[in-house]
Amino acid sequence: MSDVAVHEADHGTHGHTTSTGLSNNKVAMWLFLGSECLLFGGLISTYMLYRGRVSVGPRPGNVFDIPFTSVSSFILLMSSLTMVLAVSAAQNRDDRGTTLWLSVTALLGATFVGGQVYEFTAMYNEGLGFTTSLFGSSFYTLTGFHGVHVTVGIIMLMSLVGIIKRSTIPGDKAEVVELIGLYWHFVDVIWIVIFTLVYLIPA
Amino acid sequence: MAIIERPVITEGVELAPLATPSRAQGAFKRPVSATGWKSWLFTVDHKKLGIMYGVMAMFFFILGGLEAVLIRLQLAAPNGKVLSASVYNQMFTMHATTMVFLFVMPMAAAFANYFIPLQIGARDVAFPRMNAFGFWCILGAGIFINLSWFFGGAADGGWFMYAPNSGPIFSPSHGVDFWALGLQIAGIASLTGAINLIVTVLNMRAPGMSLMKMPVFTWLTLVVQFLLLFAVPVITVALFLLSFQRNFGATFFDVSAGADPLLWQHLFWIFGHPEVYILVLPSFGIISEVLPVFSKKPLFGYPFVVFSGAAIGFVGWGVWAHHMFASGLGPVSVAVFSISTMAIAIPTGVKIVNWTLTLWGGKLRFTAAMHFAIGLIVLFTIGGLSGVTHSVAPSDTQQTDTYYIVAHFHYVLFGGAVFGLFSGFYYWWPKMFGKTLNEKLGKANFWLMVIGMNMTFGPMHILGLQGQPRRMYQWTEARAGEGFFNLAFWNRIASIGSLILTLGIFLFIVNVIKTSRSKERAPLDPWDARTLEWMTSSPPKEHNFDVIPTVHHLDEFFHRKYEQDPVTHEYKQIATAEEIMADQEAHADKHIHMPSPSYWPIVLASTLPVIMIGVIYSIPVAIVGGIFLVLAMFGWALEPSTAPETDFDPPASGESTKELAPLV
């Protein structure tokens, strides 16, 4: 949904300032992220309720590889730094820098998703399937939803790189980069919560 | 952006530079039809979309109403044979689902879409394409959910679809799958609509219109959009869990696997209780517009109505567990939710008092719209009072799952939400279509609906307190009881009432047809109204206002028509609506940029039901649907911001004025 919001660009606001002084797109993105908090709130609550409910298969403590996930979490957090650099470059009208840092951000995000795929495969091989136990179902649902969000973010970043290269971006370029940045940081912050609650606090 | 060029009236004025459109991307063009079916299919005009929402909602209102009549026919006589037990279950589930998600919500969206930009002095919503996308989503959702009737039976778990009843064991048909996935699509429509309208209200108000100068309908709809924004994702999670259980073998609500079925109840009602305010607050907003106009007084205590609306929005999040008192939550939870439920009666009561005092001492005009507004105050108060009885947990555990509950929520939703919407029909019809609905038929429509609804839902209080269970499929003469509490008697009365109600609704449809055939045009300001939406032609021009008004007062339009005498403090008319219109046309903006129509909203929205069908029957179909979804998103994103002038037929020229085709 978010790139729907982002590319609505110059409709409506055109030619006159808004009542709040904030652009329509930016308010819309913040509202969307507010809504997303409730989505993850529901998923996290479900996981917290069910993480100890294992009748067959491995328990949470047996399958988590905390050093590995710490490294991939670190990579995701670093992608927020490169995202900031991309926004900064876009605000300085530096197209080369923008595309460079957007690509690096997407690459770091892709590394995180790759790590998640590896982690899921390893867990599956240890006997934790999607339907094995309530722990398995709720774990894969929660982290899977987060992974999908990161993937959508990567697609948006790469599309943005392509659009900037053809310089056909509608509206204010720096703002579009900033909006995708907002989404990206949000997904990172959610991961900090998930990593803490799911991996670090023992069930 | 289609550019509406108005004839240049004053000579020698420098023209403002036009926007530089973004470059067209070869294959991507924007449609340009201003008439015919294409102008509706690809429109992004908030007024056309409002009408489309309204037509769709009316269709589902009739469908849901027929389902209700079938339910009442089944219960009209002992050992009812009209419906089988299984079809009866589907019928009450789909009746509620249709009325809540496919009638009241889209009808409120119809009014919000049509009137919020007009009430705040804007030319469209903030995201016109997203607006169209929302409509096509909710239409797709409605069709998709009802497709289940033809694919092995509709959902049959009741509208709150409690686990484990919703699981594959107790509900083996695909009905629940269609229901859950269809509501996901409806959720997307609600979410995009909520974001769009919040941004519109916050960002696109006319100069001078501070938040506390906004009309109450706009205010309460804003509160509703915030409720939607935060409630929809919760039901989204619940529906995902349900779909994962039914389609992919997870066990989220399967007690035998150690799951907790209360999880569904909590998730559902965290959404479900804000949802009841989502249903009723738009109607509160409508009558807060109607009552002052027909009392010839400003709304009594405007800030109280606004802040009590916002208070309902906040407290509405803390009362959900009163739906679950019978599930054994423990004394602390029960006490907390009892108290919060009693507390939420206060802001609602504040509104009732404000409306009553608006009437007090006013020069009342009993039009059809006014009838429905007063009907709402009375009937909603009855429903509100029975609602307060639910907050008393010991009493509630007796009432839960009886007809008493059915009586309560029909008084608040039919007596509240539906009466408010009908008040809105009669009040705003001349604005939307330029013709006034017949007042005589309107009053007959009102009285039939009042009599019908009280006969249908009033006896349900007695039935419920006597222990007739909700969703009961048949009753028998032998166990009906005697005297005043004879269940047979009251069930028959309720069934007869439902037919009177149906007749009332039928009169409304007759009225609509009659009005659309009549040639009589409504006057520009038929009700002597107070708010900005009346400060333009009826129906409004495509660009709403020739010149964006600068707002100085609450009830700006009233203050442009009337001035207070400094000595006698009486209001004297200083201008008519026609004069104000003529003044606007004389000072019209010369370049008005309106968004161009677009192919992509309908294309993008139509991929969603395909994906959902795929989830139920065949994953490859879902994947193909998903690919088209992504492609449509790129199409949307890369679409040029305006159609080239040469695409118009005839090509747009600087001297013509493009106006919306007449709507009736």
Boltz contact constraints between the chains, C-beta under 6 A:
constraints:
  - contact:
      token1: [A, 3]
      token2: [B, 633]
      max_distance: 6.0
  - contact:
      token1: [A, 3]
      token2: [B, 637]
      max_distance: 6.0
  - contact:
      token1: [A, 7]
      token2: [B, 637]
      max_distance: 6.0
  - contact:
      token1: [A, 8]
      token2: [B, 127]
      max_distance: 6.0
  - contact:
      token1: [A, 10]
      token2: [B, 641]
      max_distance: 6.0
  - contact:
      token1: [A, 11]
      token2: [B, 128]
      max_distance: 6.0
  - contact:
      token1: [A, 11]
      token2: [B, 595]
      max_distance: 6.0
  - contact:
      token1: [A, 12]
      token2: [B, 126]
      max_distance: 6.0
  - contact:
      token1: [A, 14]
      token2: [B, 19]
      max_distance: 6.0
  - contact:
      token1: [A, 14]
      token2: [B, 593]
      max_distance: 6.0
  - contact:
      token1: [A, 18]
      token2: [B, 203]
      max_distance: 6.0
  - contact:
      token1: [A, 19]
      token2: [B, 203]
      max_distance: 6.0
  - contact:
      token1: [A, 19]
      token2: [B, 205]
      max_distance: 6.0
  - contact:
      token1: [A, 20]
      token2: [B, 202]
      max_distance: 6.0
  - contact:
      token1: [A, 20]
      token2: [B, 203]
      max_distance: 6.0
  - contact:
      token1: [A, 24]
      token2: [B, 126]
      max_distance: 6.0
  - contact:
      token1: [A, 24]
      token2: [B, 199]
      max_distance: 6.0
  - contact:
      token1: [A, 24]
      token2: [B, 203]
      max_distance: 6.0
  - contact:
      token1: [A, 27]
      token2: [B, 199]
      max_distance: 6.0
  - contact:
      token1: [A, 28]
      token2: [B, 195]
      max_distance: 6.0
  - contact:
      token1: [A, 28]
      token2: [B, 199]
      max_distance: 6.0
  - contact:
      token1: [A, 31]
      token2: [B, 195]
      max_distance: 6.0
  - contact:
      token1: [A, 31]
      token2: [B, 198]
      max_distance: 6.0
  - contact:
      token1: [A, 32]
      token2: [B, 195]
      max_distance: 6.0
  - contact:
      token1: [A, 35]
      token2: [B, 229]
      max_distance: 6.0
  - contact:
      token1: [A, 35]
      token2: [B, 233]
      max_distance: 6.0
  - contact:
      token1: [A, 38]
      token2: [B, 230]
      max_distance: 6.0
  - contact:
      token1: [A, 38]
      token2: [B, 233]
      max_distance: 6.0
  - contact:
      token1: [A, 38]
      token2: [B, 234]
      max_distance: 6.0
  - contact:
      token1: [A, 39]
      token2: [B, 233]
      max_distance: 6.0
  - contact:
      token1: [A, 42]
      token2: [B, 234]
      max_distance: 6.0
  - contact:
      token1: [A, 42]
      token2: [B, 237]
      max_distance: 6.0
  - contact:
      token1: [A, 43]
      token2: [B, 237]
      max_distance: 6.0
  - contact:
      token1: [A, 53]
      token2: [B, 258]
      max_distance: 6.0
  - contact:
      token1: [A, 55]
      token2: [B, 258]
      max_distance: 6.0
  - contact:
      token1: [A, 131]
      token2: [B, 249]
      max_distance: 6.0
  - contact:
      token1: [A, 131]
      token2: [B, 250]
      max_distance: 6.0
  - contact:
      token1: [A, 134]
      token2: [B, 258]
      max_distance: 6.0
  - contact:
      token1: [A, 134]
      token2: [B, 259]
      max_distance: 6.0
  - contact:
      token1: [A, 137]
      token2: [B, 250]
      max_distance: 6.0
  - contact:
      token1: [A, 168]
      token2: [B, 23]
      max_distance: 6.0
  - contact:
      token1: [A, 170]
      token2: [B, 22]
      max_distance: 6.0
  - contact:
      token1: [A, 170]
      token2: [B, 641]
      max_distance: 6.0
